[in-house]
Amino acid sequence: ISFTTPPGALIAVVGPSAARNFALTGLLAGTRPLSSGTLAVDGHDVNSDTETMRSRVGVVPRRNRVHTRFTVARALEYAARLRMPATTSAENRGRVIDQVLD
């Protein structure tokens, strides 16, 4: 797997396999060892710099979801309303959510 995100990005690991999602988040958080290759977050090697990773990567367990019946889009809308400035228009929020979903 290879992907790049902008600095300070909030990403979601979403897919049909809970086990694979959990494995990837464990790799990103440094709680699961790599079998090969390298993994860096903000230029820091996840496996050799675990203390730094604790302040850079947060994982929300699957069972702590906002609402079990929310779609991914609805959960992102809810999160955007909580985290974006109150002055953000619905149009701008929608644009950000669409970018995340793409």
LINZIGI-V253706 format. One record per residue. RES is the residue in one letter. PSI is psi as a letter, one per 40 degrees, with the letter a starting at -180 (999 if undefined). OMEGA is omega in whole degrees, 0 to 359 (none if undefined). Layout:
BEGIN
res: <RES	RES>
psi: <PSI	PSI>
omega: <OMEGA	OMEGA>
END
This chain:
BEGIN
res: <I	S	F	T	T	P	P	G	A	L	I	A	V	V	G	P	S	A	A	R	N	F	A	L	T	G	L	L	A	G	T	R	P	L	S	S	G	T	L	A	V	D	G	H	D	V	N	S	D	T	E	T	M	R	S	R	V	G	V	V	P	R	R	N	R	V	H	T	R	F	T	V	A	R	A	L	E	Y	A	A	R	L	R	M	P	A	T	T	S	A	E	N	R	G	R	V	I	D	Q	V	L	D>
psi: <h	h	i	h	i	i	h	e	i	h	i	h	h	h	i	e	h	d	d	d	d	d	d	d	d	d	d	d	e	e	e	h	i	i	d	i	a	i	h	i	h	f	e	h	h	d	d	e	f	d	d	d	d	d	e	d	h	i	h	h	i	d	e	f	i	d	h	e	e	i	i	d	d	d	d	d	d	d	d	d	d	d	d	i	i	d	e	h	i	d	d	d	d	d	d	d	d	d	d	d	d	999>
omega: <176	175	180	176	177	178	178	183	172	180	176	175	186	177	185	182	179	181	179	177	180	179	180	179	176	177	181	181	179	180	179	183	174	175	175	178	180	178	180	174	183	178	180	176	186	185	182	183	187	180	179	182	180	179	183	184	176	181	175	181	183	184	179	180	181	179	187	181	177	168	177	180	180	178	178	176	179	180	180	178	180	191	181	179	182	181	180	181	178	179	179	176	179	179	179	180	178	178	179	182	177	none>
END
